[in-house]
Amino acid sequence: MPPSATATESVPNGTHAEVDGDNAEQHAGIAAALSNGSLPPLFDHPIDDYRPLKIVCIGGGISGILAAIRFPQRLKNIELVIYEKNAEVGGTWFENRYPGVRCDIPSASYQYTFESNTQWSEYYASGPEIQRYLLKVADKYGVRKYMRFRHQFKGAAWDAARGKWDFTIEDLDSGNTFADSADIYISATGILNTWQWPKIDGFWDYKGKVVHSANWDQSVTWDDKDVAVIGAGTLLSAFLPAGLAALCSAEGDDAVRHLATHLLRKLLTS
Ligand SMILES: Cc1cc2nc3c(=O)[nH]c(=O)nc-3n(C[C@H](O)[C@H](O)[C@H](O)COP(=O)(O)OP(=O)(O)OC[C@H]3O[C@@H](n4cnc5c(N)ncnc54)[C@H](O)[C@@H]3O)c2cc1C
């Protein structure tokens, strides 16, 4: 049925109502029925007349890239917008640049099933190699046309009457905040994207250089330094050997004067 047409709506309690075919009003009818505890009304329409759907996805990492590939391939009549706070796709692999960053499951398993890379240079590929793979996939499928880079999601609220999500988005370049709305909201922001400094008394009294693995300062050198590492996650096994290897090759083993690993759990429980 054309969107502007008037239809007879079958209401499950046995009554019938004339309803306008407008999408917003149909949604209002559905919301009203649901709030009454009734089943949503049925609408007549041709089987190939796909309802227009707007999808807003937040995040352009591995998940967001996949959304930009699969949704347009598999869903009809959609408008897809992906808001990404960074200037490029990749998420984890765009942001994490500490020495030795790499995956900790075999690379043959850490890739899209439909874009199999048989040429990984290492069993556990480095972060830059994974990022190059993601950029190649992004280029091949033209995902950037759906992306709004340097746009940060600030919040979302569901409007039941309209059947829409309302978003608040900040354009990080202009500083302007604006609203958008969609039928479907996909959060692909990653569970590890919001990094934090450890909460340790006196932490900020330390006068030396403090760096976080998730926001690595590329200018940091390890030579002639006492280095303390807080935390012992999987990345420890990557950047510690990488840092030491760089140090040893530059200065010789003697350059390692002191290396202390403070296990965060131990600190918090002592
Ligand atoms: C160092 C490291 C190594 C890892 N190794 C492995 C591994 O070996 N195997 C494995 O399975 N997993 C690993 N992971 C987990 C990894 O995060 C996931 O595998 C995967 O990359 C997550 O992809 P994603 O797209 O869901 O999220 P992310 O890659 O985190 O991407 C989220 C995106 O959302 C964006 N975003 C977040 N908040 C907002 C906002 N408010 N507004 C706009 N954009 C926003 C971010 O900028 C980012 O681009 C590792 C993680 C790290 C940090």
PDBQT file of the ligand as one rigid body, heavy atoms in Angstrom, charges set to zero:
ROOT
HETATM    1  C1  LIG A 301      45.008  -4.816  22.498  1.00  0.00    +0.000 C 
HETATM    2  C2  LIG A 301      43.791  -5.629  22.192  1.00  0.00    +0.000 A 
HETATM    3  C3  LIG A 301      43.938  -6.915  21.686  1.00  0.00    +0.000 A 
HETATM    4  C4  LIG A 301      42.829  -7.674  21.403  1.00  0.00    +0.000 A 
HETATM    5  N1  LIG A 301      42.994  -8.933  20.911  1.00  0.00    +0.000 NA
HETATM    6  C5  LIG A 301      41.903  -9.678  20.621  1.00  0.00    +0.000 A 
HETATM    7  C6  LIG A 301      42.048 -10.995  20.091  1.00  0.00    +0.000 A 
HETATM    8  O1  LIG A 301      43.140 -11.498  19.911  1.00  0.00    +0.000 OA
HETATM    9  N2  LIG A 301      40.930 -11.693  19.825  1.00  0.00    +0.000 N 
HETATM   10  C7  LIG A 301      39.680 -11.164  20.054  1.00  0.00    +0.000 A 
HETATM   11  O2  LIG A 301      38.696 -11.850  19.793  1.00  0.00    +0.000 OA
HETATM   12  N3  LIG A 301      39.532  -9.930  20.548  1.00  0.00    +0.000 NA
HETATM   13  C8  LIG A 301      40.597  -9.175  20.838  1.00  0.00    +0.000 A 
HETATM   14  N4  LIG A 301      40.428  -7.922  21.352  1.00  0.00    +0.000 N 
HETATM   15  C9  LIG A 301      39.090  -7.397  21.574  1.00  0.00    +0.000 C 
HETATM   16  C10 LIG A 301      38.705  -6.482  20.413  1.00  0.00    +0.000 C 
HETATM   17  O3  LIG A 301      38.325  -5.275  20.970  1.00  0.00    +0.000 OA
HETATM   18  C11 LIG A 301      37.601  -7.132  19.602  1.00  0.00    +0.000 C 
HETATM   19  O4  LIG A 301      38.058  -8.345  19.053  1.00  0.00    +0.000 OA
HETATM   20  C12 LIG A 301      37.119  -6.272  18.423  1.00  0.00    +0.000 C 
HETATM   21  O5  LIG A 301      38.143  -5.494  17.847  1.00  0.00    +0.000 OA
HETATM   22  C13 LIG A 301      36.004  -5.394  18.855  1.00  0.00    +0.000 C 
HETATM   23  O6  LIG A 301      35.502  -4.768  17.699  1.00  0.00    +0.000 OA
HETATM   24  P1  LIG A 301      34.267  -3.796  17.804  1.00  0.00    +0.000 P 
HETATM   25  O7  LIG A 301      34.031  -3.238  16.455  1.00  0.00    +0.000 OA
HETATM   26  O8  LIG A 301      33.128  -4.500  18.459  1.00  0.00    +0.000 OA
HETATM   27  O9  LIG A 301      34.746  -2.675  18.850  1.00  0.00    +0.000 OA
HETATM   28  P2  LIG A 301      35.971  -1.695  18.791  1.00  0.00    +0.000 P 
HETATM   29  O10 LIG A 301      37.079  -2.217  17.966  1.00  0.00    +0.000 OA
HETATM   30  O11 LIG A 301      36.265  -1.322  20.205  1.00  0.00    +0.000 OA
HETATM   31  O12 LIG A 301      35.378  -0.446  18.020  1.00  0.00    +0.000 OA
HETATM   32  C14 LIG A 301      34.440   0.379  18.638  1.00  0.00    +0.000 C 
HETATM   33  C15 LIG A 301      34.361   1.653  17.828  1.00  0.00    +0.000 C 
HETATM   34  O13 LIG A 301      33.330   2.445  18.384  1.00  0.00    +0.000 OA
HETATM   35  C16 LIG A 301      33.769   3.780  18.442  1.00  0.00    +0.000 C 
HETATM   36  N5  LIG A 301      33.073   4.447  19.527  1.00  0.00    +0.000 N 
HETATM   37  C17 LIG A 301      33.069   4.116  20.834  1.00  0.00    +0.000 A 
HETATM   38  N6  LIG A 301      32.321   4.966  21.540  1.00  0.00    +0.000 NA
HETATM   39  C18 LIG A 301      31.827   5.857  20.631  1.00  0.00    +0.000 A 
HETATM   40  C19 LIG A 301      30.985   6.982  20.728  1.00  0.00    +0.000 A 
HETATM   41  N7  LIG A 301      30.479   7.386  21.921  1.00  0.00    +0.000 N 
HETATM   42  N8  LIG A 301      30.674   7.677  19.616  1.00  0.00    +0.000 NA
HETATM   43  C20 LIG A 301      31.186   7.285  18.401  1.00  0.00    +0.000 A 
HETATM   44  N9  LIG A 301      31.993   6.233  18.243  1.00  0.00    +0.000 NA
HETATM   45  C21 LIG A 301      32.304   5.526  19.347  1.00  0.00    +0.000 A 
HETATM   46  C22 LIG A 301      35.252   3.694  18.712  1.00  0.00    +0.000 C 
HETATM   47  O14 LIG A 301      35.938   4.873  18.330  1.00  0.00    +0.000 OA
HETATM   48  C23 LIG A 301      35.643   2.476  17.889  1.00  0.00    +0.000 C 
HETATM   49  O15 LIG A 301      36.060   2.823  16.593  1.00  0.00    +0.000 OA
HETATM   50  C24 LIG A 301      41.536  -7.145  21.639  1.00  0.00    +0.000 A 
HETATM   51  C25 LIG A 301      41.403  -5.849  22.169  1.00  0.00    +0.000 A 
HETATM   52  C26 LIG A 301      42.528  -5.101  22.432  1.00  0.00    +0.000 A 
HETATM   53  C27 LIG A 301      42.326  -3.712  22.988  1.00  0.00    +0.000 C 
ENDROOT
TORSDOF 0
